Each structure stands twice: as C-alpha cells, then as structure tokens.
C-alpha cells in the first residue's frame, strides 16, 4: 500500500500534469505522449529505424545534433536540410502509433530503414531491398479505411509505395552503383511463427521479403498523405524449422554502412 506521503505526492503530480494538458493542443498531446517532443521539433524528412545498430549509425553521421525525447535531428555533410531520426519499436501496432504521432508534425517524407527476411530464391543475406509495395498479413492495417484510396488493391490487400520517391531513389542508387532489389514485402505480426504455410502464402502473393511494419507504413502514408518508402537489409532467411535464424555476416554490416550513408545523402540532396 502507498504511504500517505506517496499518495500526496501522486496527487500533486496528477494535478500539475492535467493542468499542463489543458494548455496543450491535441497535436501536442499526441506527440508529447508518443515522441516526448513538440510537433514543431520534427522536420519534413524523417527516418524511422528499429534496430539499435542502425539508430547508432544514423546518429554518428549527423552534425549539429539536437535531441528531444525519442527524436533527434541534424544535418548531413554540407547540406542544410534538417533530417529527423525517430526510432520506432518493432511491429505493425507500434508502427501505426508512430505514424499517428508523425501525422501531427510537419513530416512529409518518411523512410523506414531497417531489417527484413528474404523470401525469393535469389535473395541473399545482406541484400538491400526496396519495397515497391506491401502485402497486408498483419492485424493492424485492416483497422484503417483504405477504400477509394489511390495505390491500394483491396483484392490482394496490397499498397503501393510512393511512386515519385521510389523512382527517384532507384535512379539515385543506380547512379551510385549500389546493388539493390525491388519487389513486394509481406508484413506479418509474429516473428517467431513464420510457418511454411505462411511463407508459401507470401511467396504466392509475389513477395520477395517479409517484415513487420511496411504494410501499416504504406497504408497510413496514403491515409495521411505522406510519402513513405521502406528500404531494408536482409538479416535472415526465414526457416520454419528454426525459431530465430538471424545471421550477422560481414556483407550485412558493410551494406548497413552503405545504406545509412546513401539514404542520408539521398534525402538531403534529392528531396
């Protein structure tokens, strides 16, 4: 049981917290709760990594770094463009929560840079995969009304990436002589339940890779009118006989370094 002193302290905390909330807009409330920063702190260009290895690399490459709550931002090389890094947590529900928060900011371009599993036969560990579309296999995407939205195929539950940014990114990587593959990504909820039946279903849809966020990100990008791209590094080849088939090799690490630098260069020069 809380002591009398603790109860009084908690009353003071709740009183002043609610008092502060009365003077905040709904936008500020949402971003403060999820991102722990004001909407104005987030810039137009946002990168949303999940794993710490990528978050650390993005932080290292930005100058004039500013940090508020869960977000940080800075500049890349000699560019004056402000780039925000908003680390998110794994899974479609979390991705939806962060997209709801980013929709309250001036974010215009959102790049998911993270890991995925390889599905197609020609996919290898360390490959860079750009999702030109997403296939909904998660439970969060169906909660959003995608009816009559351009770029959505309800028959197959697929959502297209932003075509303008996709085209520009592909041209940039080709000009930079960076090897990459393009194709649909299947989004699922259960990382440890990728059964043979599920993997076969994803392949039958034409998916070349599998992740846990892209379907929600592309869907809410359409709903909120944000330009969203998901670009990932293959960290594993799912095997139903193995619960966790992660294999960190040198090519994967090399391509992490390349991808971080190239994404930062692209968003600072081409957007």
N, C-alpha and C positions, 0 to 999 in steps of 0.2 A: 504493500500500500504506500502511495506517495505521502511524504510528510506534509505537515501544514505549510512549511516553508516552500516546498516544491510546488504545492498547489497554488500558492500565492504568486510564485514566480511564473508558473504556466498561465495564470490569468492575465498577468501583465504582458506576457509575450503575445498571447492571442489577441488582447485588446489593441496593442500597437500594430500588430500585423494586419488586423482587419481595418484599422484606421488608415494605414498606408494603402490598402487595396481600394478604399473608397475614392482615392485621388488618382487611381491608375485607369487608363483605358483598357478595354478588353484585349486589344493587341498587346499592350504592355504586360497584362496579367499572364497571358499565354506564353509569351517569350520569356518572361521572368521565371515562370514555373518550370519550363522545359529547358531553356537555354541558359537561364540565370543571367540574362543581359537584356538591355533595352532593344526594341526593334531597330532603332537607328544605328546600332553598333554593327549589324550585319550588312556587308556590302552586296553589290549586284551579282558578283561572281562568288559562288560557294562550292567548296569541295567537301564531300561527306565520306570520309574513310571510316572503317570499322576497326580494323586491327591496329594494335599499337605500333607495329613495325612501320606501317605507312604513315601513321599520325606523326611519329618521331621524324621521319624523313621530310615530310612537308614542313614541319616546324623549323628544321635545320636550314631549309633553302629560302626561307622568307626573311627579309630585312625589315627594320623599323617595326618590329613585332609589338602588337598590342593585344592584351588578353582580358576578356571579361567573362566570368562564369565558365561555361563549357566551350565557348567560341574563342578563337584567336584569329588575327588578320595581320597582313603585312604586304610587302611588295617583293616582286621577283626581279632580280638583276636590276637593270636600269629603267624598268617600267614604272610608271606612276599609278598603274591600276591597283586598287585595293582588292586583295584576294582573301576571302574568309574561309577558314577551315572549321567545320563543325563536326567533330567526331560523333558518330551515332552508335547505337548498340545494335546487336545482331537481330535479324528477324523482321518479318513484314509488319507486325503490330508496332514495333518501335520505329520503323521507317515511316509509317503513317503518322505517328505522333510528331516526329521531327519535321515532316513535310507540312503538317498543320501549323507548327510554330514558324517555319520559314515562310509560309504564306502570309504571315503577319508582318514580314520585313520587306525590304526592297529587293530581295533576292530575285534575280531574273534568270540566271544560268546556274544549274545545279548539276555537278558531276559526282557520281558515285565512283570512287576509285578504290577497289578492294580485291578480294579473292573470289574465285568461283571453282566449281568442279567441272572437269571435262567430260563430255558425253560422246562426241563424234569420234570416229576411229582415228582420224588424223590429228586429233588434239593431243598435245604433249604437256608435261609439267613445265610450268614457266611461260607457256604461250600467253600472249596478250589477246584478249577477246573483247571486241566491241559489240554490245547488244544492239542490233538494229531493230529488234522488237522483243517483247516479253510475253511469256505464256503464263497465264494465271493457274497456279496449282496450290495457291495459298488460301487461307480463310479470311484474310483481311480485305483484299481487293473487291470481292463481291458486295461489301457493305456500301460501296460508293456507286452512285448512279452515273454510269458511263453512256447512257442512252443518248443517241444523236450527237455524240462527240466524234469529231474527225480523227481518224487514225486508230479507231477501235473496231476490231472484228469480233462481235459477240458470239458468232458461231463457234469460233475456236478459242475464245477468251484471250485474244492477243491484242497488244497495244504497241503501236509503233513508237520508236524514238523520235525526237525532234529531227526532222529530215534536213533542215538547213545546217544545224550544228553538226549532225552526223556526216554530211557531205564535206563540210569544211575540215572536220577532224581527220577524216580519211585522207583528204588531199594533203593535209599538213604532215601526217605520219608517212605517207608515201614520199613526199618531198624530202623528208628527213631520213629516208631509207630505213624505217623501222618496220620490222616484220610484225604483222598482226592478222587476226582472223575476224571475220564479221558474220554474225548469224543470230538467230533467236536464243534467248536464255529462258529456261523454265524455272519458275520460282516456286519453292516448296517451303513448308513450315518446319519439318522435323529432320534436322541434320543427321541424326542417328537412326533414322528409319527410311533410308533410301533403298527400298526393296527393288528386286529385279523387275517386278511388275510396274513400279513407279518409274524406274529408269527407262524401261521399254516404252511406256506411255509417252514420256518426254521426248524420246528419240522419234517416235511415230509422229509427233507434232512437228518434227524438224528441228528440235532444239540441239544446239551444239555444246551447250554448257548448262549448268544448274547453279542457282544461288538462292538467297532467302529474302531479297529486297526489291529486285528490279521491277517486278510486276506492279507493286504498290507505287514505286517512284515514278514510273512512266504513266500510270493511271492518274495519279494526283497531279503530275505535271500537266496533263491535259485538262483536268478539272480546274486547276488553279492558274492555268495559262503561264506555266514556267517551262523553260527549255531544259530538258533533262537528258543526260547521257550517262549510261552505265558502262564503264570500261574496267575490266578485271584481269587479274593474273590467275592462271590455272594453278591451284595449290594442291589438288588431288584429283585422282580418277576414281570416282565412287565405285566401291566394290561391296555388294550386299553381304559378302562373307566376312568383311572386316568392318568393325563398328566405326573406326576412325582411321582413314587411310591417308592422312597428311604426310607429305614427304618433302621437306625443305631441301632443295638442291641448289647448287651454285647458280644455275641458269635462272632459277626463280628469283634469287636475290639480285642478280645482275639486272633482270628486267624490272624489278621493283624500282631500282635506282633510275633506270632509263625512263620508266613510265612517269614517275614523280616529276622529273625534270621536264619531260616533254609536255605533260599536262599543264604544268605551271607556265611554260613558255607559250603554249598554245593559247591559254586563256588570257594571258597578259598581252598578246600581240594580235590575235585573230578575232577577238570578240568586241 
